[in-house]
Amino acid sequence: GLEVISTSLLPKGSGLGTSSILGGCVLASIEKCVGANVTGMGSPNADENIVGAVLTLEQLMTTGGGWQDQVNGLVGGLKVGKSAQSIPLRTSISRVPLDEDTREALDRRIVLAFSGQPRLAKDILVNVLRRWGRRTDEITKTLEELVAGAREAADAAQAADIDKVGECLSKYWQLKKVMAGLDSGVEPRVVADVLSILMEQNAIVGGSLCGAGGGGFLAVITREGKGLRDVLNIVDDSIVS
């Protein structure tokens, strides 16, 4: 037999796609151990194959989920993921090249922090699917803007416009709240307060909860010249105290 043990140091309900990432690691490890052709490692379509394999695994486990977590967590670097209107689902992943200066600027200005609010994505996603099922003008327009925003953010990053990337991140968060419904608990009060204060203090150019929302990790992009210590000081002075 084969015994597989997985572990993660991230808190439960982090919003970082941990279950999908662990699922992909387990599938790839089993493939390497027993020689099964699950993900096609090394093939030209390896990225897309493992995304589809994890999607199948999560449906079998009834955890819900989609394909975006494994795209973001298992495929390195900046990328744009797309899915075709087909069953079974077909995905394509385009990596977005960045020069070294842009990478370093993003590393300096991205701050990732646990909100202290664990959440269960499945609950929020059920609400999203219900709202999508109604196909209201608001929802279809929001979805179109989400798709366009992904390309806009990638183009801004390639142009080394980090401020624009931050603006795209904030717009993305506003659109996600519309998809879930403002009464869904998608944005805990403490998260709304932190984002509002950081913007008022001119410390960040944008931010969003990771994953479906409802808690978990918060990602923000600081203004030029600002960094982690500035964000921590403002939060300590304005929220914690």
C-alpha positions in Angstrom: 0.0 0.0 0.0 0.8 3.7 -0.2 0.5 6.0 2.8 0.3 9.7 2.0 0.6 12.3 4.8 0.0 16.0 4.0 0.3 19.0 6.3 0.0 22.8 6.1 1.0 25.6 8.4 -1.7 27.9 7.1 -4.8 28.4 9.3 -8.0 26.6 8.4 -10.2 28.8 6.1 -7.2 30.9 5.0 -8.6 31.6 1.5 -5.3 30.7 -0.2 -6.5 27.6 -2.0 -4.7 25.3 0.4 -6.9 22.2 -0.2 -6.5 22.5 -3.9 -2.7 22.9 -3.7 -2.4 19.9 -1.4 -4.7 17.9 -3.6 -2.4 18.7 -6.6 0.7 17.8 -4.7 -0.8 14.5 -3.6 -1.9 13.6 -7.1 1.5 14.5 -8.6 3.3 12.5 -5.8 1.2 9.4 -6.4 1.8 9.7 -10.1 5.6 9.9 -9.5 5.5 6.9 -7.1 3.4 4.5 -9.1 3.9 5.7 -12.7 0.2 6.6 -13.3 -0.5 9.2 -16.0 -2.8 11.5 -14.0 -1.3 14.9 -14.6 1.1 14.2 -17.5 4.1 15.8 -15.8 6.6 17.0 -18.3 4.1 17.2 -21.2 3.2 20.4 -23.0 -0.2 20.4 -21.3 1.0 19.5 -17.8 -0.3 22.7 -16.2 -3.8 22.2 -17.7 -3.8 18.5 -16.9 -3.2 18.9 -13.2 -5.7 21.7 -12.9 -8.4 19.3 -14.4 -7.2 16.4 -12.2 -7.6 18.5 -9.0 -11.0 19.7 -10.1 -12.2 16.1 -10.5 -10.7 15.1 -7.1 -12.6 17.9 -5.3 -15.9 17.0 -7.0 -15.4 13.4 -5.9 -14.7 14.7 -2.3 -17.8 16.9 -2.5 -15.8 19.9 -1.4 -17.0 22.0 -4.3 -14.3 24.2 -5.6 -13.4 25.2 -9.1 -10.1 25.5 -11.0 -8.8 28.9 -10.1 -7.0 27.8 -6.8 -4.9 25.2 -8.5 -4.0 27.6 -11.4 -2.8 30.2 -8.8 -1.2 27.8 -6.4 0.4 25.1 -8.6 1.5 27.2 -11.7 4.3 29.6 -10.8 4.5 33.3 -11.6 1.9 35.7 -13.0 -0.6 34.1 -15.4 -4.0 34.4 -16.9 -6.3 31.4 -16.7 -9.2 30.8 -19.0 -11.8 28.0 -19.3 -13.7 26.9 -22.4 -17.5 26.4 -22.4 -17.2 22.6 -22.5 -17.9 19.4 -20.5 -15.5 18.2 -19.3 -14.0 21.5 -18.5 -11.0 22.6 -20.5 -8.6 25.2 -19.2 -5.8 27.2 -20.7 -3.0 29.0 -18.9 -1.0 31.8 -20.3 2.1 32.9 -18.3 2.7 36.6 -18.2 6.5 37.5 -18.4 7.7 40.2 -16.0 11.1 41.8 -15.9 13.2 41.6 -12.8 12.6 45.2 -11.7 8.8 44.7 -11.8 9.1 41.4 -9.8 11.2 43.2 -7.1 8.7 46.1 -7.0 5.8 43.7 -6.5 7.7 41.8 -3.8 8.3 45.1 -2.0 4.8 46.4 -2.2 2.6 43.3 -1.7 1.5 42.6 1.9 -0.3 39.4 2.8 -1.9 39.2 6.3 -4.3 36.9 8.0 -7.5 38.7 8.9 -8.1 36.6 12.0 -11.5 35.5 10.4 -11.6 31.9 9.2 -14.2 31.2 6.6 -15.7 28.3 4.6 -15.6 29.1 0.9 -18.3 26.5 0.1 -21.0 28.6 1.9 -20.2 31.8 0.0 -19.8 30.0 -3.4 -23.3 28.4 -3.0 -24.7 32.0 -2.8 -22.6 33.0 -5.8 -24.0 30.2 -7.9 -27.6 31.0 -6.9 -27.1 34.6 -7.9 -25.5 33.5 -11.2 -28.3 31.1 -11.9 -30.8 34.1 -11.9 -28.7 35.7 -14.7 -29.7 39.2 -13.7 -28.3 42.2 -15.6 -26.2 43.1 -12.6 -24.6 39.7 -12.3 -23.9 39.2 -16.0 -22.3 42.7 -16.2 -20.3 42.0 -13.1 -18.9 38.8 -14.6 -17.9 40.6 -17.8 -16.1 43.2 -15.7 -14.3 40.4 -13.8 -13.0 38.8 -17.0 -11.9 42.2 -18.4 -10.2 43.1 -15.1 -8.0 40.0 -15.2 -6.5 41.1 -18.5 -6.3 44.7 -17.4 -4.3 43.7 -14.3 -1.9 41.5 -16.3 -1.3 44.3 -18.8 -0.6 46.8 -16.0 1.9 44.4 -14.4 3.7 43.9 -17.7 3.8 47.7 -18.1 5.3 47.9 -14.6 2.4 50.1 -13.4 2.1 48.7 -9.9 -0.4 51.5 -8.8 -2.7 50.3 -11.6 -2.4 46.7 -10.4 -3.5 47.9 -7.0 -6.5 49.7 -8.5 -7.4 46.5 -10.4 -7.2 44.5 -7.1 -9.6 46.9 -5.3 -12.0 46.8 -8.3 -11.8 43.0 -8.3 -12.8 43.0 -4.6 -15.8 45.2 -5.2 -17.0 43.0 -8.0 -16.6 39.9 -5.9 -18.8 41.4 -3.2 -21.5 42.0 -5.8 -21.3 38.4 -7.0 -21.7 37.0 -3.5 -24.3 39.6 -2.3 -23.6 42.2 0.3 -25.7 40.3 2.8 -23.7 37.1 2.4 -21.0 38.0 5.0 -18.4 38.1 2.2 -16.7 41.1 3.8 -16.3 41.0 7.6 -16.5 44.3 9.3 -12.9 44.2 10.5 -11.7 43.7 6.9 -13.8 46.7 5.7 -12.4 48.8 8.5 -8.8 47.9 7.8 -9.1 48.6 4.0 -10.9 51.9 4.6 -8.3 53.1 7.1 -5.3 52.1 5.0 -6.8 53.9 2.0 -7.6 57.0 4.1 -4.0 57.0 5.4 -2.7 56.8 1.9 -0.8 53.6 2.7 -2.1 51.4 0.0 -3.3 51.6 -3.6 -5.6 48.6 -3.4 -6.5 45.4 -1.6 -8.8 42.4 -1.6 -9.6 39.3 0.5 -8.2 36.2 -1.1 -10.4 33.4 -2.3 -14.1 33.7 -2.2 -14.0 36.2 0.7 -15.7 36.0 4.1 -12.4 36.1 5.9 -9.0 34.4 5.4 -6.0 36.3 4.1 -6.0 39.9 3.0 -3.7 41.0 0.2 -2.9 44.7 -0.3 -0.5 46.6 -2.5 1.2 49.5 -0.7 1.9 52.9 -2.2 5.4 53.5 -3.5 7.7 54.1 -0.5 5.4 52.3 1.9 5.8 48.7 3.1 4.8 46.1 5.7 6.0 48.2 8.7 3.8 51.1 7.7 0.8 48.9 7.3 1.4 47.3 10.7 1.8 50.6 12.4 -1.4 52.0 11.0 -3.4 48.9 11.9 -1.9 48.8 15.4 -2.8 52.5 16.0 -6.2 52.5 14.4 -7.7 49.0 14.8 -5.9 47.1 17.6 -5.8 50.0 20.1 
